[in-house]
Amino acid sequence: MHLSAKEQEELVERSEVHRIDCGERRWSETTISTVQKDGRFYRIVWERGLTENQDDEFEAGEVEEVFESVEIKAKATRHYFTPEEFDKESPTLTQRLAKEAESYEIVMEKPLTDSITNELIERAEALLDVLSDLEPLDIISEAKNYREITSQYLQAIIALGNHEGQNR
């Protein structure tokens, strides 16, 4: 899209969504601004004056359309607790799933209820009923732990689904 210097300046002032400063020189700094116009994003490269005597400089010409990309980074942090502290500080599986659901809603900009359907809740309830039939297998090493963890997970899905259902 071709824009005059004045049009570029106005877009940067009104619709800038992101800015990268590319290094200062004595009187100015090359700046790359991403602006939004009519639902699309464009890159404008201009010179930002660094003193009160230097004006910002825009040059008429083509501005490049760019596309938004969102990168989500997870950061792991180690914590060390005594067993008593862990029981007190550690969130339940339901609380952790609720927090993940909240993160999903923020990132996807739509409620998780679009994904957690009644069918999923019904399947979780059915699986929870079947887990009690597997109790005789608890004599196998670790089978009881797996069954209990699976039970907690299914209960958390049901609780989360019921919580979301109340919010509709």
C-alpha positions as a printed Julia matrix, in Angstrom:
168×3 Matrix{Float64}:
   0.0     0.0    0.0
   1.38    3.39  -0.92
   1.19    6.07   1.8
   2.38    9.64   1.96
   4.81   10.69   4.68
   1.96   12.47   6.51
  -0.3     9.38   6.32
   2.47    7.22   7.76
   3.08    9.66  10.59
  -0.63    9.79  11.44
  -0.89    5.99  11.44
   2.06    5.67  13.81
   0.55    8.27  16.16
  -2.95    6.74  16.13
  -2.63    3.03  15.41
   0.8     1.79  16.46
   0.59   -1.7   18.02
   4.3    -2.56  18.21
   7.61   -0.72  17.97
  11.22   -1.8   17.55
  14.02    0.73  18.01
  16.96   -0.3   15.83
  19.82    1.6   17.43
  20.6     5.22  18.05
  22.8     7.44  16.0
  23.79   10.91  17.02
  20.58   12.73  16.06
  18.04   10.03  15.22
  17.12    6.41  15.56
  15.7     4.1   12.91
  12.38    2.84  14.19
  10.13    0.07  12.86
   6.49    0.51  13.8
   3.71   -1.98  13.21
   0.38   -0.25  12.75
  -3.13   -1.54  12.29
  -5.39   -0.19   9.58
  -8.71   -1.67   8.46
  -8.03   -4.88  10.4
  -4.65   -5.42   8.73
  -1.12   -4.82   9.98
   1.55   -2.79   8.17
   5.23   -2.08   8.83
   6.43    1.52   8.7
  10.15    2.3    8.89
  10.96    5.85   9.95
  13.54    8.02  11.69
  12.74    9.17  15.22
  14.42   12.43  16.2
  16.39   12.16  19.43
  16.65   15.84  20.34
  14.18   18.67  20.54
  15.78   20.09  17.38
  15.3    16.9   15.33
  11.96   16.14  13.7
  10.69   12.64  13.08
  11.18   11.75   9.42
   8.8     9.66   7.35
   9.31    8.93   3.66
   6.4     8.49   1.25
   6.27    5.08  -0.35
   5.08    1.52  -0.1
   4.43    0.06   3.32
   4.67   -3.69   3.71
   1.75   -5.73   5.04
   2.78   -8.0    7.92
   0.99  -10.76   9.76
   0.6   -11.19  13.49
   2.09  -14.26  15.15
   1.67  -15.05  18.83
   4.35  -17.06  20.6
   3.56  -18.54  23.97
   6.5   -19.42  26.15
   6.26  -21.46  29.3
   8.75  -20.95  32.08
   9.36  -23.66  34.63
  10.34  -22.64  38.12
  11.61  -25.08  40.72
  10.24  -24.93  44.25
  11.32  -27.01  47.22
   8.81  -27.91  49.93
   8.63  -30.14  52.96
   5.74  -32.63  52.67
   3.65  -30.43  55.0
   4.38  -27.29  52.98
   3.61  -29.12  49.74
   0.22  -30.27  51.03
  -0.53  -26.68  52.04
   0.9   -24.92  48.94
   0.23  -27.37  46.12
  -2.95  -26.63  44.18
  -5.36  -29.48  43.63
  -5.68  -31.0   40.18
  -9.03  -29.24  39.8
  -7.42  -25.88  40.62
  -4.59  -26.52  38.15
  -7.03  -27.5   35.39
  -9.14  -24.42  36.14
  -6.04  -22.22  35.77
  -5.17  -23.94  32.48
  -8.74  -23.38  31.31
  -8.41  -19.69  32.16
  -5.15  -19.51  30.19
  -6.84  -21.25  27.25
  -9.66  -18.71  27.3
  -7.2   -15.78  27.32
  -5.05  -17.14  24.48
  -7.89  -18.46  22.3
 -10.22  -15.57  23.12
 -13.14  -17.94  23.52
 -14.51  -19.84  26.52
 -13.36  -23.37  27.21
 -17.0   -24.45  27.25
 -16.73  -24.53  23.45
 -14.35  -27.48  23.98
 -15.7   -29.15  27.13
 -18.98  -30.61  25.98
 -21.59  -32.62  27.83
 -20.34  -35.69  25.98
 -16.86  -35.26  27.49
 -18.34  -34.95  30.99
 -20.52  -38.02  30.43
 -17.51  -40.04  29.27
 -15.49  -38.92  32.29
 -18.33  -39.99  34.6
 -18.58  -43.38  32.84
 -14.82  -43.95  33.13
 -14.93  -43.0   36.8
 -17.53  -45.74  37.38
 -15.33  -48.3   35.58
 -12.27  -47.41  37.69
 -13.83  -48.91  40.81
 -14.12  -52.26  38.93
 -10.32  -52.21  38.51
  -9.62  -52.19  42.26
  -8.67  -55.92  42.31
  -5.67  -55.01  40.14
  -4.26  -52.86  42.97
  -2.08  -55.82  43.98
   0.07  -55.02  40.93
   2.84  -52.56  41.69
   1.78  -48.94  41.07
  -1.71  -49.94  39.76
  -3.4   -48.29  42.74
  -1.48  -45.04  42.18
  -2.44  -44.95  38.49
  -6.07  -45.65  39.33
  -6.15  -42.91  41.99
  -4.46  -40.35  39.72
  -6.84  -41.21  36.87
  -9.76  -40.87  39.27
  -8.57  -37.42  40.4
  -8.16  -36.32  36.78
 -11.64  -37.49  35.79
 -13.17  -35.84  38.88
 -11.38  -32.61  37.95
 -12.8   -32.72  34.4
 -16.3   -33.29  35.78
 -15.92  -30.49  38.35
 -14.52  -28.1   35.77
 -17.28  -28.96  33.3
 -19.95  -28.49  35.96
 -18.37  -25.18  37.03
 -18.3   -23.96  33.43
 -21.89  -25.13  32.96
 -22.99  -22.96  35.9
 -21.3   -19.92  34.31
 -23.22  -20.26  31.03
